[in-house]
Amino acid sequence: MSWGYTAEDGPATWGKLFPVGDNGVRQSPIDIQECDCEAESSLSALTPKFEPITTPSMENTGASWKVNCIPEKSSLTGGPLKNEYRLVQMHAHWGKEEGRGSEHTLNGKMYDGELHLVHYNTAYGSFGEAADKPDGLAVLGVFLKVGESEHAEFAKITSLLKQVNKKGDKTELEGDLDPTNLLPESDCYFTYLGSLTTPPLLESVTWLVYNNHINISKEQMASMRGMLTGGEDGCGCMVDNYRPVCGRGARTVRKVAI
C-alpha cells in the first residue's frame, strides 16, 4: 500500500487505507497545551540507559532517514513505563522551511523538526510482537530548532545523508553514535497515550515529548531537505514529511517536571 506526504497520498488520505487513522481514539500527533495538562508528581524521571552504538546502519525509507539500533544495547525505563523498553530505531520529520516541520506542537507552536527515538516493550519479546499492543511502544519526541551552530552528535547522521540520497539507499555510520547526546537538557516531559504518526497508525504508543528542544544548523537541516523520496525514477525532495496534529479528544496529557 502506497502512502506519502503529497496531496495525492498524504495524511488526509491515509484513513482510506488505514481506517484507524480516521476512526481511532488515540491518534498522534497532538497539540500539547500546557494549561490543559495534568500536573503529575507521582511519576519518576525518565531513565534512558543508552550505550554508544557502534557503526549503526542508516537508510532512506522514502519518508525519512532511519538509523537502526541494536535493541540489546539501549533501554528506557521510568515515568509512566511499567516495563523496560528497548531502543530499535530513530528518525525525524521536518518542514520545507523554518517555522514548520514538527509533528507535535507545544502551545500551538510548531518547531522546525522533530526527532523520534522508537522503543518497544520487552515484555513482548520483539518489536514485531509489540507494535500493535496498547502498551507496546514508547517514543521519545525531541523538537528540532534551526540555529547558527551545528549539533555535533546529530552531525554524525546528517554528514552521511548524501550516501542515502534515494529511497532504498543504505550505509553505515562511521564510529559510535550516542543517543544520549541527542536528548535535550530538560527535566520536564509530557506524556500521553497515542499512536504511530505514519501508517499503519497503530494505537500502541506511549508518547514522551520533551518540553525543550535541541539546536541544529541550517546546513544540517538543508542536508535532510536534500534527500529524495524515490529511487531513480520520479522523485521529489523530502520535505514537509510530518502528519498534522489530530484531535486530543478525552485523553489526558500529563506534564512531569522533576
WORAKA-V102989 format. One line per field, one symbol per residue. ss: DSSP state (H for helix, E for strand, L for the rest). A space follows every 50 residues. Layout:
BEGIN
ss=???
END
This chain:
BEGIN
ss=LLLLLLLLLLHHHHHHHLLHHHHLLLLLLLEELHHHLEEELLLLLEEEEL LLEELLEEEELLLLEEEELLLLLLEEEELLLLLLEEEEEEEEEELLLLLL LLLLEELLEELLEEEEEEEEEHHHLLHHHHLLLLLLEEEEEEEEEEELLL LHHHHHHHLLHHHHLLLLLEEELLLEELHHHHLLLLLEEEEEEELLLLLL LLLLEEEEEEEEEEEEEHHHHHHHHLLELLLLLLLLELLLLLLLLLLLLL LLLEEEEL
END
